[in-house]
């Protein structure tokens, strides 16, 4: 097979025990107790995520300088945030349809290519209109990337490790968040073209990853949904061989029976129009919509809010350099306990903690408060988002999982697209504290909505969607 190969030197285990039904393939995968692929697969997937998330926040540090150079208002520049998020929604849905019909690997290649192209063009913008258009193109690819990675990693992972390895991928994403302030601090206030270089760094990284993704293994769950059981068995047999080498054993635990999932739909979105999937789409659109208003308010508007409050761009960026480390620490911490506790309760708790940190910044702002509670806010985002990505994917069947994630997360990004209008509107009408009050309230609402989801931690994906 032409994908990342397993460890060699052991005869492929005969663990299927004569069962040839499709459910046994996913049951065999779910009983594996360790990550059953080469580690470089995680690095390849994570690196693409790194540069996608790197690109999301570059605009927040570039916006004040772009506004000056293009002789427009900061609010006009933030329209590029809105256009990017509109692109995100369209790109996520379009690429997820490709993922559900033609495979996860193809969608992963398209996503990186598109966001790299859009970012290169944005770096070459000569006016704000071009910037808005090119950030829209970049958004197409970023939305596609997030939906594709969430689906792909969740389907490759054994059931009891799904949260851990989705969180590993998201840790790489938040590493992208965390390094942007450091690079922006050295480039944007110092060089006239510093923001262009910042954009290009993300684009060139994405192009590199595009070529590294050619040999990724296909999702065995997607293969089963397409009726390609023999190919799925080959992928899982390779995974079993790698796992046995890793644990130095001759046998794996016996697979537990799991329900069959419905076959692939000619039009994947049709599967989401039936119960219980339709209700789950509605719930997660609401969760992501509310959450992204505050999330994107913090991620993309914090430098603007702090400069309007009277802090210099250099000082604001310095504060956010320190607080931004929380993204990485939070996401890494999630890899250690995401599968130990029921995700929906943990997610609700972190959403409330995020809200409280924003309230403190809004009403007691000072350099020390920005650093300390900005770190807490960033850390809770790092804790919450990996869990929400994992939890969202667990609610949809394989025949439309990528589309379900894309619709939920993508339509939810309408909230992110509205964030500049809502948050900056509150800032203009009622002041700095009101903007953080609005963002904090979205955290409380997110925590409440998550509690309406199912219990999914540690269960087979086929069980959560049966």
C-alpha positions as CSV (number, residue, x, y, z in Angstrom):
1,X,0.0,0.0,0.0
2,X,1.3,3.5,-0.8
3,X,1.0,5.1,2.6
4,X,3.1,5.5,5.7
5,X,4.3,1.9,6.4
6,X,4.0,0.0,9.7
7,X,7.0,-1.4,11.5
8,X,8.3,-4.5,9.8
9,X,9.7,-7.7,11.0
10,X,6.6,-9.4,12.4
11,X,4.1,-11.6,10.6
12,X,0.9,-9.8,10.2
13,X,-1.4,-11.0,13.1
14,X,-4.4,-13.1,12.3
15,X,-6.8,-11.4,14.7
16,X,-10.0,-11.3,12.7
17,X,-10.9,-14.8,13.7
18,X,-12.9,-15.5,10.5
19,X,-15.2,-12.5,10.9
20,X,-15.6,-10.6,7.7
21,X,-18.5,-8.2,8.6
22,X,-17.6,-4.5,8.4
23,X,-18.3,-3.9,12.1
24,X,-15.4,-6.2,13.0
25,X,-12.9,-3.9,11.2
26,X,-13.7,-0.9,13.4
27,X,-14.0,-3.1,16.5
28,X,-10.4,-4.4,15.8
29,X,-9.2,-0.8,15.6
30,X,-11.0,0.3,18.7
31,X,-9.5,-2.4,20.9
32,X,-5.9,-1.3,20.2
33,X,-4.4,0.2,23.4
34,X,-1.7,2.5,21.8
35,X,-1.3,4.9,18.9
36,X,-1.1,2.3,16.0
37,X,0.7,4.3,13.3
38,X,4.1,5.8,12.9
39,X,4.6,9.0,15.0
40,X,5.5,11.0,11.9
41,X,1.8,10.8,10.9
42,X,1.0,13.0,13.9
43,X,3.7,15.4,13.0
44,X,2.6,15.7,9.4
45,X,-1.1,16.3,10.4
46,X,-0.1,18.6,13.3
47,X,2.2,20.7,11.1
48,X,-0.6,21.6,8.7
49,X,-2.8,22.5,11.7
50,X,0.1,24.6,13.0
51,X,0.2,26.8,9.9
52,X,-3.6,27.0,9.5
53,X,-3.9,28.4,13.1
54,X,-0.8,30.5,12.6
55,X,-2.6,32.2,9.8
56,X,-5.9,32.7,11.7
57,X,-4.3,35.2,14.2
58,X,-1.7,37.0,12.1
59,X,-4.3,39.5,11.0
60,X,-4.9,40.6,14.6
61,X,-1.3,41.8,15.0
62,X,-1.1,43.2,11.5
63,X,-4.4,45.1,11.5
64,X,-3.3,48.4,13.2
65,X,-0.3,48.8,10.8
66,X,-2.3,47.8,7.7
67,X,-4.9,50.4,8.7
68,X,-2.2,53.1,8.7
69,X,-0.5,51.9,5.5
70,X,-3.8,51.6,3.5
71,X,-5.2,54.8,5.1
72,X,-8.4,53.2,6.3
73,X,-10.0,52.7,9.7
74,X,-9.2,49.7,11.9
75,X,-12.8,48.6,11.6
76,X,-12.4,48.5,7.8
77,X,-9.4,46.2,8.1
78,X,-11.3,43.9,10.4
79,X,-13.6,43.2,7.5
80,X,-10.8,40.9,6.3
81,X,-11.5,38.9,9.5
82,X,-15.2,38.7,8.5
83,X,-14.4,37.7,4.9
84,X,-12.0,35.1,6.1
85,X,-14.7,33.5,8.3
86,X,-17.2,33.6,5.5
87,X,-14.6,31.7,3.4
88,X,-14.1,29.4,6.4
89,X,-17.8,28.4,6.3
90,X,-17.9,27.8,2.6
91,X,-14.6,26.0,2.5
92,X,-15.4,23.8,5.4
93,X,-18.7,22.6,3.8
94,X,-17.2,22.2,0.3
95,X,-14.1,20.3,1.4
96,X,-16.1,18.1,3.8
97,X,-18.4,17.0,1.0
98,X,-15.2,16.0,-0.8
99,X,-14.0,14.2,2.3
100,X,-17.3,12.2,2.8
101,X,-17.6,11.3,-0.9
102,X,-14.0,10.8,-2.1
103,X,-11.9,10.4,1.1
104,X,-10.2,12.2,3.9
105,X,-6.8,12.3,2.3
106,X,-7.9,14.3,-0.7
107,X,-9.6,16.8,1.5
108,X,-6.5,17.2,3.6
109,X,-4.4,18.1,0.5
110,X,-7.0,20.6,-0.9
111,X,-7.3,22.4,2.4
112,X,-3.5,23.1,2.8
113,X,-3.2,24.1,-0.9
114,X,-6.0,26.7,-0.7
115,X,-5.1,28.4,2.6
116,X,-1.4,28.7,1.4
117,X,-2.5,30.3,-1.9
118,X,-4.8,32.7,-0.2
119,X,-2.2,33.7,2.3
120,X,0.5,34.3,-0.4
121,X,-2.0,36.6,-2.2
122,X,-2.9,38.4,1.0
123,X,0.8,39.1,1.6
124,X,0.9,40.8,-1.8
125,X,-2.2,43.0,-1.2
126,X,-1.9,46.6,-2.4
127,X,-5.2,47.9,-0.9
128,X,-7.7,46.8,1.7
129,X,-10.2,45.4,-0.9
130,X,-7.6,43.0,-2.2
131,X,-6.8,42.0,1.4
132,X,-10.4,41.3,2.1
133,X,-10.8,39.1,-1.0
134,X,-7.5,37.2,-0.5
135,X,-8.2,36.6,3.2
136,X,-11.5,35.1,2.0
137,X,-9.6,32.6,-0.1
138,X,-7.3,31.8,2.9
139,X,-10.4,31.2,5.0
140,X,-11.7,28.7,2.5
141,X,-8.7,26.5,3.2
142,X,-8.5,27.1,6.9
143,X,-12.2,26.0,7.4
144,X,-11.5,23.0,5.2
145,X,-8.4,22.1,7.2
146,X,-10.1,22.2,10.6
147,X,-13.0,20.0,9.6
148,X,-10.7,17.5,7.7
149,X,-8.2,17.1,10.5
150,X,-10.9,16.7,13.3
151,X,-12.6,14.0,11.3
152,X,-9.5,12.2,10.1
153,X,-7.7,11.9,13.5
154,X,-10.9,10.9,15.2
155,X,-11.5,8.1,12.7
156,X,-7.9,6.8,12.8
157,X,-7.8,6.7,16.6
158,X,-8.9,3.8,18.8
159,X,-12.0,4.7,20.9
160,X,-10.2,5.1,24.2
161,X,-7.5,7.4,22.6
162,X,-9.6,9.6,20.4
163,X,-9.6,12.6,22.7
164,X,-5.9,12.3,23.4
165,X,-4.8,12.3,19.7
166,X,-7.3,14.9,18.6
167,X,-5.8,17.0,21.4
168,X,-2.3,16.3,20.1
169,X,-3.2,17.7,16.7
170,X,-4.8,20.7,18.4
171,X,-1.7,21.2,20.5
172,X,0.2,21.7,17.3
173,X,-2.5,24.2,16.2
174,X,-2.2,26.2,19.4
175,X,1.6,26.2,19.0
176,X,0.8,28.1,15.9
177,X,-1.3,30.6,17.9
178,X,1.5,30.9,20.5
179,X,4.4,31.7,18.2
180,X,2.6,34.4,16.3
181,X,3.0,37.1,19.0
182,X,6.7,36.4,19.2
183,X,7.3,36.7,15.5
184,X,4.8,39.6,15.1
185,X,6.6,41.5,18.0
186,X,9.8,41.4,16.0
187,X,8.4,42.1,12.6
188,X,5.3,44.2,12.6
189,X,6.2,47.3,14.6
190,X,9.7,47.3,13.2
191,X,9.5,46.9,9.4
192,X,7.0,48.4,7.0
193,X,6.6,45.0,5.3
194,X,6.7,43.1,8.5
195,X,3.1,42.1,8.3
196,X,3.6,40.8,4.7
197,X,6.5,38.6,5.9
198,X,4.4,37.3,8.8
199,X,1.7,36.2,6.2
200,X,4.3,34.6,4.0
201,X,5.8,32.5,6.8
202,X,2.4,30.8,7.3
203,X,2.0,30.2,3.5
204,X,5.4,28.7,2.9
205,X,5.0,26.4,5.8
206,X,1.6,25.2,4.4
207,X,3.2,24.5,0.9
208,X,5.8,22.3,2.6
209,X,3.2,20.3,4.4
210,X,1.2,19.8,1.3
211,X,3.9,17.5,-0.2
212,X,4.4,15.6,3.1
213,X,0.7,14.6,3.2
214,X,0.8,12.5,0.0
215,X,1.5,9.2,1.8
216,X,-1.1,9.4,4.7
217,X,-3.1,6.2,5.2
218,X,-6.8,6.4,4.4
219,X,-9.4,6.3,7.2
220,X,-10.5,2.7,7.7
221,X,-13.9,3.9,8.9
222,X,-14.5,5.9,5.7
223,X,-13.4,2.8,3.7
224,X,-16.0,0.7,5.5
225,X,-18.7,3.3,4.9
226,X,-17.9,3.1,1.1
227,X,-18.1,-0.7,1.1
228,X,-14.4,-1.1,0.6
229,X,-14.0,-3.6,3.5
230,X,-10.9,-5.3,2.1
231,X,-8.9,-2.1,2.0
232,X,-10.1,-1.2,5.5
233,X,-9.0,-4.6,6.8
234,X,-5.5,-4.0,5.3
235,X,-5.2,-0.6,7.0
236,X,-6.3,-2.0,10.3
237,X,-4.0,-5.0,10.0
238,X,-1.1,-2.6,9.4
239,X,-2.2,-0.7,12.5
240,X,-2.4,-3.9,14.6
241,X,1.1,-4.9,13.5
242,X,2.5,-1.5,14.5
243,X,0.7,-1.7,17.8
244,X,2.1,-5.2,18.6
245,X,5.6,-4.0,17.9
246,X,5.1,-1.0,20.1
247,X,3.8,-3.0,23.1
248,X,6.1,-6.0,22.4
249,X,3.2,-8.5,22.5
250,X,1.8,-11.3,20.5
251,X,-1.9,-10.7,20.9
252,X,-4.2,-7.7,21.3
253,X,-7.4,-7.6,23.4
254,X,-10.4,-9.3,21.9
255,X,-12.5,-6.8,19.9
256,X,-15.9,-5.9,21.4
257,X,-18.9,-5.9,19.0
258,X,-20.0,-2.6,17.7
259,X,-23.1,-1.7,15.7
260,X,-23.1,-1.3,12.0
261,X,-23.3,2.2,10.6
262,X,-25.5,3.2,7.6
263,X,-23.8,3.0,4.2
264,X,-22.5,6.1,2.4
265,X,-25.0,8.6,1.1
266,X,-24.8,9.8,-2.5
267,X,-25.3,13.3,-1.0
268,X,-23.8,13.2,2.5
269,X,-25.8,16.1,3.9
270,X,-29.0,14.0,3.5
271,X,-27.8,11.8,6.4
272,X,-27.8,14.9,8.6
273,X,-31.4,15.8,7.9
274,X,-32.7,12.7,9.7
275,X,-33.1,12.1,13.5
276,X,-31.1,12.2,15.6
277,X,-28.5,13.9,13.4
278,X,-30.6,16.9,12.6
279,X,-31.0,17.8,16.2
280,X,-27.2,17.3,16.8
281,X,-26.4,19.7,13.9
282,X,-28.7,22.3,15.4
283,X,-27.1,21.9,18.9
284,X,-23.5,22.2,17.7
285,X,-24.2,25.1,15.3
286,X,-25.6,26.9,18.4
287,X,-22.6,25.9,20.6
288,X,-20.0,27.0,18.0
289,X,-21.9,30.2,17.0
290,X,-22.1,31.5,20.6
291,X,-18.6,30.4,21.5
292,X,-17.0,31.9,18.4
293,X,-18.4,35.4,19.1
294,X,-16.2,35.6,22.2
295,X,-13.4,33.4,20.9
296,X,-12.7,35.5,17.8
297,X,-13.3,38.6,19.8
298,X,-10.3,37.7,22.0
299,X,-8.2,36.1,19.3
300,X,-8.5,38.7,16.6
301,X,-9.5,41.9,18.3
302,X,-7.5,42.0,21.6
303,X,-4.6,44.1,20.2
304,X,-7.1,46.6,18.8
305,X,-9.1,46.8,22.0
306,X,-5.9,47.3,24.1
307,X,-4.6,50.0,21.7
308,X,-7.9,51.8,21.9
309,X,-7.7,51.6,25.7
310,X,-4.4,53.5,25.4
311,X,-1.7,50.9,25.3
312,X,0.8,51.0,22.5
313,X,0.8,48.3,19.9
314,X,4.3,47.1,21.0
315,X,3.1,46.9,24.7
316,X,-0.1,45.2,23.8
317,X,1.7,42.6,21.7
318,X,4.2,42.0,24.5
319,X,1.4,41.3,27.0
320,X,-0.2,38.9,24.5
321,X,3.1,37.2,23.8
322,X,3.2,36.0,27.4
323,X,-0.5,35.3,27.7
324,X,-0.5,33.4,24.4
325,X,1.6,30.7,25.9
326,X,-1.6,29.6,27.6
327,X,-2.9,28.2,24.3
328,X,-0.1,25.7,24.1
329,X,-0.1,24.7,27.7
330,X,-3.9,24.2,27.8
331,X,-3.9,22.1,24.6
332,X,-1.0,20.0,25.8
333,X,-2.7,19.4,29.2
334,X,-5.8,18.1,27.4
335,X,-3.8,15.3,25.9
336,X,-3.4,13.8,29.4
337,X,-7.0,13.9,30.6
338,X,-9.3,14.3,27.6
339,X,-10.2,10.6,27.7
340,X,-10.3,10.3,31.5
341,X,-13.3,12.3,32.2
342,X,-16.6,12.8,30.4
343,X,-15.8,15.5,27.8
344,X,-19.0,17.4,28.0
345,X,-18.6,18.2,31.7
346,X,-15.0,19.2,31.4
347,X,-15.8,21.4,28.4
348,X,-18.6,23.2,30.3
349,X,-16.3,23.8,33.2
350,X,-13.6,25.4,31.0
351,X,-16.1,27.5,29.2
352,X,-17.1,29.1,32.5
353,X,-13.5,29.6,33.6
354,X,-12.9,31.4,30.3
355,X,-15.8,33.7,30.9
356,X,-14.6,34.6,34.4
357,X,-11.1,35.5,33.1
358,X,-12.6,37.8,30.5
359,X,-14.8,39.5,33.1
360,X,-11.7,40.2,35.2
361,X,-9.7,41.7,32.3
362,X,-12.7,43.9,31.3
363,X,-13.3,45.4,34.7
364,X,-9.9,45.4,36.3
365,X,-7.6,46.0,33.3
366,X,-3.9,46.7,33.9
367,X,-0.7,45.3,32.4
368,X,-0.5,42.6,35.1
369,X,-4.1,41.6,34.8
370,X,-3.8,41.4,31.0
371,X,-0.8,39.1,31.3
372,X,-2.2,36.8,34.1
373,X,-5.8,36.6,33.2
374,X,-5.0,36.7,29.5
375,X,-2.9,33.7,30.1
376,X,-5.8,32.0,31.9
377,X,-8.2,33.0,29.0
378,X,-5.8,31.6,26.5
379,X,-5.2,28.4,28.5
380,X,-8.9,27.7,28.8
381,X,-9.3,28.1,25.0
382,X,-6.5,25.6,24.6
383,X,-8.3,23.2,27.0
384,X,-11.8,23.7,25.6
385,X,-11.4,23.7,21.8
386,X,-9.7,20.3,21.4
387,X,-12.5,18.8,23.5
388,X,-15.2,20.5,21.5
389,X,-13.6,19.4,18.2
390,X,-13.5,15.8,19.4
391,X,-17.0,16.0,21.0
392,X,-18.5,17.5,17.8
393,X,-17.2,14.7,15.6
394,X,-18.4,12.0,18.0
395,X,-22.0,13.1,17.4
396,X,-22.1,12.2,13.6
397,X,-22.0,9.0,11.6
398,X,-19.1,8.1,9.4
399,X,-21.1,8.5,6.2
400,X,-21.5,12.3,6.9
401,X,-19.0,13.0,9.8
402,X,-16.9,15.4,7.9
403,X,-20.0,17.2,6.6
404,X,-21.5,17.3,10.1
405,X,-18.4,18.8,11.7
406,X,-18.1,21.3,8.8
407,X,-21.7,22.4,9.1
408,X,-21.6,22.7,12.9
409,X,-18.2,24.4,13.1
410,X,-18.6,26.3,9.8
411,X,-22.1,27.8,10.4
412,X,-20.9,28.4,14.0
413,X,-18.3,30.7,12.5
414,X,-21.0,33.1,11.5
415,X,-20.7,34.1,15.1
416,X,-17.0,34.6,14.6
417,X,-17.7,36.7,11.5
418,X,-20.1,38.8,13.5
419,X,-17.6,39.2,16.4
420,X,-16.0,42.4,15.1
421,X,-19.4,44.0,14.8
422,X,-20.6,42.8,18.1
423,X,-17.5,43.3,20.2
424,X,-16.2,46.5,18.6
425,X,-19.8,47.8,18.6
426,X,-20.0,47.2,22.4
427,X,-16.6,48.9,22.8
428,X,-17.8,51.9,20.8
429,X,-21.1,52.2,22.5
430,X,-20.4,51.4,26.1
431,X,-16.6,51.2,26.4
432,X,-13.8,48.7,27.0
433,X,-15.5,46.8,29.8
434,X,-18.6,46.2,27.8
435,X,-16.7,44.5,25.1
436,X,-15.2,42.0,27.5
437,X,-18.6,41.5,29.2
438,X,-20.1,40.5,25.9
439,X,-17.3,38.0,25.3
440,X,-17.6,36.6,28.8
441,X,-21.3,36.0,28.5
442,X,-20.7,33.9,25.4
443,X,-18.6,31.6,27.5
444,X,-21.4,31.1,30.1
445,X,-23.9,30.3,27.3
446,X,-21.4,27.8,25.7
447,X,-21.0,26.0,29.0
448,X,-24.7,25.6,29.3
449,X,-25.3,24.4,25.8
450,X,-22.6,21.7,25.9
451,X,-24.5,19.9,28.7
452,X,-27.2,19.0,26.2
453,X,-24.8,16.7,24.2
454,X,-24.5,12.9,24.6
455,X,-22.0,11.0,26.7
456,X,-19.4,9.9,24.2
457,X,-16.0,9.6,26.0
458,X,-14.4,6.2,25.5
459,X,-17.2,4.8,23.4
460,X,-16.9,3.5,19.8
461,X,-17.9,6.1,17.2
462,X,-20.3,3.5,15.9
463,X,-22.0,3.4,19.4
464,X,-22.3,7.2,19.7
465,X,-24.2,7.4,16.4
466,X,-26.2,4.2,16.5
